Amino acid sequence: MKQLTILLLGIYFGVILVKSEVASWFRIQEMFLFNEAHMYLVIVSAIAVGAFSLWLIRRFEARTIQREPIVLKPKPFQYGVIFGGIIFGMGWAITGACPGPIYAQIGAGEWPAFVTFLGAMLGMYGYAWLQPLLPHGEFKFGRQGASNHAAGSAVGAGD
């Protein structure tokens, strides 16, 4: 029964994505060409709802269903986020979908979305395969990386 509920919620969410045109390749292309504000308004709305939700969680010390306190831990900045974001954005602009709407596009009968899905799977497995070789927060721009280990260096001191 739990799986059926999850499936129905997923289908409902997909319908919302399609009807609001958030999963529309045309809308996404128009966003990246700066021709219309539809997607930007959706994104800003999502940020506002997320920020308000976090405020509510902190303000009322919300708890999980198991009555455990919700702990929001800050995440350290990693330079890989910049490069990952660039790659993600290029894929989004080319394919017209980020990971969630891929399923909505397939469900709406946009069969080219299967190529996007395969590309997303390839990227996910490629990252998992390369992850042990990636610097994960160790990357430093310019000379900063070389001087971090020099004694008394002002650049990178305290890193």
N, C-alpha and C positions, 0 to 999 in steps of 0.2 A: 504493500500500500504506500509506503514511504517513497519508493521509486516512481510510482505512478504520480504522486503529488509533485515530485521534483520534475518529472517529464512535463506535466501540465503547466507548471510555473515557467519552465523553459520555453514551451511553445507560446505561452502568453507573452513572455518577454520578447521573443522573436517577432511576434505580431506587432508589438509596440514599436520595435526597432524599424520594421518595414513600413508601418503606417506613418510614423513620424519622419520617414525618409532619412533616418540616421544611417541606415545600411545602404543608401542609394549611392551607386558609383558616381552618378552625375553630381549629386550634392557635395560629395567629398572632393571631386575634381574642381568644382566651383569654389570650394573653400580654399584649396591650395593655390588657385589662380587669383584669390582675393576678389572674386566677382560678387559674392553675396555673403551675408553674415549668419545665415541659418545655422550652420554647424558651430560657428564660434559662440553663438548664443546658447546652444545646447551644452557646449563644453563649459562655458562660464556658469550656467545654471547648475551643472553637476558639481562644479567646484564649490559653489555657494551652499548647496545641499550638504555636501561632504563636510565643509567647514562648520556649518551649523550643527550637524550631527556630532562631530567631535566635541564641539563646545557643550552640547547637551550631555554627552558621556562624562566629560570632566566635571561639569557643573553639578550634576545630580549623582555623581559617583555610581554610574550604572554598573550592573552586574550581569553575568552570563545567565543562561537558563539554569545552570547548576549552582547559581548563587555565588560564583567566584567573582572577585573584582576584575574589571577590565583594566588591564595595564597597557598604556600606550608608551612604547619605548621609542626614543629617537633613533633614527638610522644614520650611521656615519656617511658622509659624502664619499662617493667613489667616482673617479674620472671616467670609468667605464660607462657610467650612466649617460655621459655626453655622447660617446661614440655609439652606444646602443640606441640612444634616442634618434640620432641621425639615421642609422640604418633602419630603425622602426619607421621613422617618418618617410623615408624614401620608399619603403615597401608599401606604406599606407597610401602614398600619393600615386604610385604605379598601379596598385591593385584595386584601390578604392575600398579597402576594408582593413580594419584592425581585427584582432583575434575574435572578439565576440560576434560582430556582425557577419563573419564568414558563414556561420551556421544559419543565420537568418537569410542571407543571400541564397544559400543552397536550398533552404526551405521554401523560398519564394520562387524557386525555379530558375535562378540565374546560374546556369551550369558552368560558366567560366570560373565561378567561385571555387570549384573543385581544384583548379590549378593553384589558386591562392591558398587553399587548404593544404595542398601538397607542399607548397613553398614554406608555409608556416611550420609544418611538421619537419621538413628538411632543416630549417633554421633552428628549431628547438633541439633536434637530435645533434645537429652540428655544434651548437653551443655546449650541450652536455658532453660531447666528445672532446671539445677543445678546452673546457672549463679548467682542467688541471694545469693547462699551459698559460692561462690568462693571468694578468697581474692583479686583479681584484683589489683595487685601492692602493697599489704600490706605485703606480705610474706617476711620474713627476714631469712637468713641462720644462723644456729648455735645460739650462745648466743646473737647475735646482736639484735634479736627481743625482748628478755627479758630486755636488758639493754637500749633500746631506751627511755624508760620512766623514767629511773633513773636520778635524778638531777645531773648535772655536769659530766655525763658519756662522755668519749671521743669516745666510740664506738657508732656510729649511731647519734652523735651530729649533729644537723642541718637537720636531716631528717624530 
